[in-house]
């Protein structure tokens, strides 16, 4: 089985920044075990698999250990591959996913995604969170993931959490955020529970970050930066039932996987 594979750095205009995702183009779905093996071998935070379906694609995402229900940066990377390699004449692409139909379109040199809105609810800090972070959060919120709000951008940048303690928290991942100096807000994302110690740039986390900061700052359009070591820039908009997350993408690798039939 020969599978075309691309590696794309998402939410950056240059290679070696943003968040790398592998994009594998399939004609049909093989066994899930093979998809998991490919994702583990790639050892990136996400590998996206696409199968043509009607006028769009069926899209699934795998970390090195599990399949996930939503991944923003690998969706952006998949759209970049489709719109630059497969359908360069198209203005948009639709993906059927576990989180519904996601549309990605060209937008002034960027790619713009519609993602589901996951507004958080404020909760009491769960046991072990402050110890995992090494700092007391100002507020704690929850949607799919936990979200800790810190006092300033410097605390977010300097954070060195106990990843074993983060993995023990009852949530797929932990978002840490604060108001930004040069942008509206900054964030980092830790997901050791699902095989991602720290994700460089996390589109799905912005399904929660954007509604929170839109309400707190009183504005619907937001400029964000994920302050991981690689870093990534996101241009966001908050809607009633969805969020829009836009960014750039940069090619890094193109090749072919040669695998047994599965």
C-alpha positions, 0 to 999 in steps of 0.5 A, a space after each residue: 500500500 503506497 500512501 502519499 504523506 505531507 508534513 505541514 507546519 500550521 499556524 506559521 508562515 515559515 517552516 520550523 514554526 507553528 505546529 507540524 502535522 502529517 497529512 496522509 491521503 487514502 483511497 479507502 479506510 484501512 484497519 484502525 490499527 494501521 492508522 494508529 501505527 502510522 500516527 505512532 511512527 510519525 510521532 507528531 502531535 497529530 496525523 490526519 487521514 483523508 478519504 475522498 467523499 462526495 465533493 469533500 473528504 472524510 477526515 480523522 485525526 490521531 495522536 501517537 496514542 489515540 484518535 481524537 474528536 477534533 484537531 484544528 492544526 491538522 485540519 488547517 494542514 489538511 486544507 493546505 494540502 487539498 487547496 495547494 496540491 489536490 484542488 488548487 482551483 478551489 476556494 474552500 474544502 469541506 471535511 466530514 469529521 467526528 465534530 461535524 462538517 468543518 469548512 476551511 476557505 481561503 481568506 486573504 493569504 490565510 486559511 480560515 476554519 469554522 470550528 465548534 464553539 465550546 464555551 467553558 464553565 467556571 469551576 472550583 480548582 480541582 485537587 492537584 491542579 496548582 501542584 501540577 502547574 506550580 502556580 495558583 491560577 486566578 480562575 479555572 474553567 472547563 469545557 472538554 479541557 480544563 483551562 487555567 487563567 493566570 495573572 500575566 503572559 510571563 507566567 504562561 511563558 515561564 510555566 514548567 508544569 509537572 506533566 505526570 500530575 497534569 496527566 492525572 487530572 480528569 481531562 484530556 488536556 490543560 489549557 493555560 492562558 493569560 491576557 497578552 501584551 502585543 496580542 489579545 491573549 496567549 496560551 499553552 496546551 498540555 495533553 500528556 494524558 493523550 500522548 502530547 506532552 505539550 502541543 505547540 499550537 492547538 486550534 481546538 483549544 481556541 474553541 474554548 479560549 475564543 468565547 472566554 476572551 471575547 466575553 472578557 475583552 468585549 470584542 468578537 475579533 481576537 488576535 492570539 499567540 500560542 507561546 510554546 517553544 515553536 510558537 503560533 499565530 491565530 486570527 480568531 472570531 467568536 460566533 454564536 455557535 462556532 468560532 472562526 480560527 485562521 492562520 498560515 501554513 508552510 510546507 515541510 515534507 512530501 513523500 510516500 509511505 510504503 505499508 502492508 495492506 491493512 
